[in-house]
Amino acid sequence: MLIALHKNARTTPAVRAEITASNEPASVLAQRFGITEQTVYKWKKRQVFSDRSHTAHNLQTVLTPAQEAIVVELRRTLLLPLDDLLAVTREFICPDVSRSGLDRCLRRHAVGNLNELKPQAPVQSHKAFKSYEPGYVHVDVKYLPQMQDESSRRYLFVAIDRATRWVFVQFKANKTAASAHAVLKALHKACPIKISKLLSDNGKEFTDRLFASREREPSGKHEFDQLCQELGIEHRLTKPRTPRTNGMVERFNGRIADVLKTHRFNSREDMQQTLTRYVALYNHQLPQSALKSKTPMQAMKQWFQERPDLFHKKPYDRPGCDK
């Protein structure tokens, strides 16, 4: 049997019952059990030998039930902080109320936490990308750290299909228009999907449009724009200084950044091989919640079964099999 005793209790219920039943003098019992005579007299008057609750039997409050109801209603409707509510209560309801007493009153009526009473702002749910058929590709450039065996940093061109999340990357020594042109040419060859639209930022490697403003249309002489036109790809540009517009590829760049932070590379070749393996793993092995737990390649194969007209060749499970 578990007995809850006060932490300073020097007697047990059995000792207290023995004291009550004994006819010996209080001084003798006090000496025997190591307690005072007043304690002996206390237990001789008791019929129940367990500790009583130390909670106050009567609430120490100067507010009447009606006044408490008014205070609680003021708290709920006006959302007044404790000190402001105290001033109002003393001025119009009860001048003798204390701050601690008012706080206890609010806690008793479950209105002690002001933040819980305030209307909660609706949580903005994640805004999903608009649904598109395969062929809408996002392109961006990721800066890579400079390795010990390099004289300058390199760049990672990243392309991701909006519908299937399939990713294509290439490493370049610079991010010139010629590099972007070469990447698009390799992307067109490697991607089984017919690329119809391509979204990039306003970088000089992608367009000759002005940086800060969009007052000038592309001249048509830029290498990247020319290749897009040759391949029948609509080249779209994001608004200046709005990276969220190209958020899909920015998210994948965040994955690349995590890989760079959590790995130690011995050389340029080591870093390139690691990132290439990760992209292959992402395309073929990592299920995506946006794809209903399918991998990008599984999603691509499903699209191929349903809409083969969107492809110019059959997608394969293993990299290096695209012919």
N, C-alpha and C positions, 0 to 999 in steps of 0.2 A: 504494500500500500504506500503510495506516494503522499507525503505530508508537506505542505507548503508552510514554512515557518519564516517569521521575520528574521532578517539577517543578524539582528542583535539579540534574538531570543535565547535565554539561558535555561529554559525549561521546555519539555515536550508535552504533548497532550496527556501522556501517561503519568508524568510527574505532577502535572496540574490536578489530575483526578485524584492522585494519592494525597496531595495537599488538602483537597476539599474533604476527603474521607477521613483524614487524620484528626484525632482529638488532642494531639500534642500542642504545646504553646507555640505561638508564632515565632518566638526567638529561636526555639529549637529547630523548627522547620527551615527557618531562614539560614541558620548556620549549616544545616545538613546539605542544603541544595545550593548554597552560595548565592542567595538572593536576599533582598531586603524584606523587612517585616511588612512593608506596605504592599509588596508584591504578593506575599502570602495572603494578606487580607483580601486583596483583589480577587485572587482565584477562589478563595473560600466562598465569595459571593456569587461566583459564576456557576451556570449549569452546563454551558458549552465550553469546551476546552481548546478550541481552535482559535487562531488569530482573527480578530475582526478586521474588516476593511478600514484602511486609513483614509478613504475618500470622504470628503465632507458630506454630511447628511443633508445639509441645507446649502443651496447655492448662495455664495456671497455676491449678491447683485442688488443694485438700487433701482433697477429698471423693472417695471411691472410687465406682465406678459403682453399687454396691449402696446406698451412702449417698445418692447423688443420687436414686436411684429412691424411697427412703423420703421424702426431702425433697419431691419432686414430688408424691407421693401425699398427704402431709400438706397441701400447698398446695391440692390439688384437693378433698379431702374436708372439711377444716376451714376452708378459705377464710381462712387467716391472713394478716394484713398482713406486709410484709417484716420489720419490726422484731420482731414477735411470733414469726414463724417463725425469725428469727435467734436469739432467746433460747432457743427450744425446741431448735434444732439444736446450739447450744453446750452446752446442759445435758445432752442425752441422746445426741447422735450424734457430733459432732466439735467439741471445744472450740477448735480453731484456725481455724475458718472465719471469713472476713472478711465484712463486709456487702456489699462490692462483688463478692466472689467468689460469694456466695450469689445475688445479683441476676443475675449472668451465667449462673449455673446455671439459674435459673428461666426466663430468656429463651431459653436454648438449647433447653429442653424445651417452649417455647410456653406457659408458664404465668406469664409475667411480668406480664400485665395482669390484675389481680384482678377488675375489673369484668366482663371477658369470661367469667370462670368462674362468676360469680353467676347464679342462675336468673333469666331475664328475665321481668318481669311481663308478662302478656298485654296487648297493646294493645287498649284499648277501642274497638271499632269504632263508627262513627257510628250512633246508634239512629234508624232511620227512623220517620217518622210512621206510625201505624196506617192501613192502607188504608181509605178511605171512598169512597162514591159522591159525586158532585157534590151540593152542597147544604149541606155543613158549612162554615160561614164563620167565620173568626177576625177579630175586630175590635179595634183599639187606637187610641190617640191619640199622635201625634208632635208634640213641641214644635218650632216653627219659629223661626229667629233673627229678631230685630226689625230691619226695614229702616229706612233713614234717613227715608223718607217715612211711617213709621208711628209712632203714639203708644204702641202696645203690641204685644206679640208675638201671633202667631196660632197656630192649631193645625191639624194635618193629621189628619183621620180616615181610617184605612186599614182596608180590608176585603179579605181574600184567601180564596178558596175552596180548601179543603184538597186536593181531588182534581185540579183543573185548574190551580191556582196563578194563576187569573185574579184581577186586582187592581182595586179600585175605591177612589178617593180623593176627598175633598172638603175644602175649606179653610173654616175657621170662625174667627170672631173670639174665641170662647170655647169652653169645653168643658162647657157646662151640659147638663142633661137635655134641654132644648129643642133644642139643637144636635145631640145624639145622636139624638133623635127624627127630626129633619129629614134627617139622614144616612141612617138606616135606611129612611126613606120613599123617598129618591132611589135607594138601593142596590136596593131591591125593584123599582123601576121599570126600572133600567138592567140588572140582572143577568138574563140569559136563563134561568138555572137557578132552579128552585123551591127556595128556601132553607128547609131543614127544621130545621137546628140552627145556633145562633150562640153562639160562645164569646167572652166578654169578661172583663176583670178586674173588681175590686170597686169601681171608681171611682164617684163619686157621679153621674157623667153616665150610667152604665149601670144602676145599681141603688140601692135604698135599704137594702141590707143593711149591717150594721155593718162598719166598716173592718177592725179588728184581729181580730175574732172572727166566727164564723159561727153565733152562737147564735140569731139572729133570722132568720126566713124573710122573703122579700120581701113587702111589704104588698099588692102588687097595684095600688097607686095611682101607681107611678112611670111616667112617660110612656113610657119606653123599653120597660119590661116590658109595659105595656098594648098598645103597638103590636105587639110580638112576639106577644102573644096574639091580636090581631086578624088577623095575617097567618098564624097557624098555625105560628109558629116557636118551637122549644124553646130558651129562653135559658139557657145554662149559664155558670157562673162559675168562674174559676180559683181555686186556693187562694191565700190571702193571702201576699204576699211570695214568690211563686214564678213569676217571669216566664217561666221555661223552659217552663211548661205551655202558654203561648201563644207558643211559640218560632217558629212559622211566620211570624206577622206581625212578630215581633221581628226576624227575619232580613231581611225586606223593609225594615223601618225602618232596618236597618243599611245597606242599599243607598241609601236616601234620604239617610242621613247622609253617605255617600261623595260623593254628588252635591253636597250642600251644602258639603262641604269643598273640592271641586275646582273650584268655579265661583265667580265673582265676580258678584254681582247688583247692578244699579243701582237697583232699585226693587222694591216689592212685586209689581207686575205682572210684572216680569222673572222673579222667582223662581217665581211661580205658573205662568207659561207654561213655564218650563224643567222643573219637576217634572211638569206635565201631559204634556209631550212624552215625558218619560222613562217614565211609566206606560204611555203608548200604545206606545212602543217595546218595553217589557217584555212587554206582552200579545200583541203581534202579530209581533215580530221576533226576540226573544231566546230561543233554544232552552234548555230546562232539562234538566239531567242526570236529575232526578227524574222527568221526563216522557219519558225515553228519547229525548232530543234533539229533542223537539217543543216548539213555543211553547205558552203557555197557551191561545191561541185555537184552535190545531190540536188540542190535547187536548180542548177543549170541543166542537169539531165532531165529533171521533171519538166522544165520549160521546153526542152527539145522534143519530148514526147508529145506535148500538147500543141506547141507552135514551132514546128521545124522550119517554117518560113522565116523566122527571126535569126536563123543561124546560116553560116556559110560553110560549116563543117561540123561533124559530130564531136561533142565533148567527150574526153576520155578521163578516167579516174586518176591515171598516173601522169605526173608531169613529164614532159619530154616525148609524149606520144602524139602530139598534135602535128599532123603531116598534111 
